[in-house]
């Protein structure tokens, strides 16, 4: 059974930091690209950051310079370090795991991040 379990969300003030974690089980973690998405109320889910199986990161323009994605294959965990948080970062943050061949996508249940202004 595949599970992606996010943790680390919470309520912070603008300018503060949070680190999200996503622990995966039931998959060959090192073979998957991993991503963090977010969905704010009334908005579509959007990509925040992703990291390839080889460790190459990619970021949405809105978070470049503030967020850092990393992975620990030994722990089957992907992280999202979020610094200098802004009110606009408020959303539910979801982790996903992607395998291209065959095409498979798994999603976590999400963790709420609320940034007060």
C-alpha positions in Angstrom: 0.0 0.0 0.0 1.4 3.3 -1.1 1.3 6.2 1.4 2.6 9.7 1.3 2.3 11.4 4.6 2.9 15.2 4.9 3.7 16.9 8.2 5.1 20.2 9.4 2.3 22.6 8.5 1.0 25.1 10.9 0.2 28.7 11.6 3.0 31.2 11.4 3.5 35.0 11.0 4.8 36.7 7.8 8.5 36.4 7.6 8.8 33.2 9.6 9.8 29.7 8.4 8.4 26.2 8.2 9.7 22.9 7.0 7.4 20.4 5.5 8.1 16.7 5.3 6.6 14.0 3.2 7.4 10.5 4.1 6.7 7.9 1.5 6.2 4.2 1.9 5.2 1.4 -0.5 7.2 2.7 -3.4 10.8 2.6 -4.6 11.3 6.2 -3.5 14.6 6.7 -5.3 12.9 6.0 -8.7 10.3 8.7 -8.3 10.4 12.4 -9.0 8.8 14.2 -6.0 6.8 17.4 -5.9 5.1 19.9 -3.6 1.9 21.5 -4.8 -0.5 23.9 -3.0 -4.1 24.8 -3.2 -5.5 28.0 -1.7 -9.3 28.4 -1.2 -11.0 29.1 -4.5 -7.9 28.5 -6.5 -6.5 25.7 -8.6 -3.8 23.4 -7.3 -0.4 24.7 -8.4 3.1 23.4 -8.5 5.4 24.9 -5.9 8.6 22.8 -6.3 9.7 19.5 -7.7 12.8 17.4 -7.6 13.9 14.7 -10.0 15.0 11.3 -8.9 18.5 12.5 -9.6 18.1 15.5 -7.2 17.6 18.4 -9.7 15.1 20.9 -8.3 12.6 23.2 -10.0 10.6 26.0 -8.5 7.7 28.2 -9.2 8.7 31.8 -9.8 6.7 32.9 -6.8 8.8 30.9 -4.4 12.3 31.1 -5.9 14.8 32.3 -3.4 12.5 31.5 -0.5 11.7 27.8 -0.7 14.1 24.9 -1.0 13.1 21.3 -1.9 15.4 18.4 -1.0 15.1 14.7 -0.7 16.6 12.0 1.5 16.4 8.7 -0.3 17.6 6.7 2.7 14.6 8.0 4.6 12.2 8.0 1.7 11.4 11.6 2.5 11.1 14.8 0.6 11.3 18.2 2.4 10.2 21.7 1.6 12.0 24.4 3.6 9.9 27.6 3.4 11.6 30.8 4.5 10.3 34.4 4.6 6.7 33.1 4.3 4.1 35.5 3.0 0.3 35.7 3.5 -0.1 34.6 -0.1 1.6 31.3 0.7 -1.4 30.3 2.8 -2.7 27.0 1.3 -3.0 23.3 1.8 0.3 21.8 0.7 0.3 18.4 -1.0 3.2 16.1 -1.8 3.2 13.9 -4.9 5.3 11.1 -6.3 5.7 10.7 -10.1 7.0 7.8 -12.1 7.2 8.4 -15.9 7.5 4.9 -17.2 5.0 3.5 -16.5 3.1 6.7 -15.8 2.1 6.7 -12.1 1.2 9.5 -9.7 0.5 9.3 -6.0 -0.7 12.1 -3.8 -0.6 12.7 -0.1 -3.5 14.0 2.0 -2.1 17.5 2.4 -1.0 19.7 5.3 -2.4 23.2 6.0 0.0 26.2 6.0 -1.4 29.4 7.3 0.6 32.6 7.2 -0.9 35.6 9.1 -0.1 39.0 7.9 
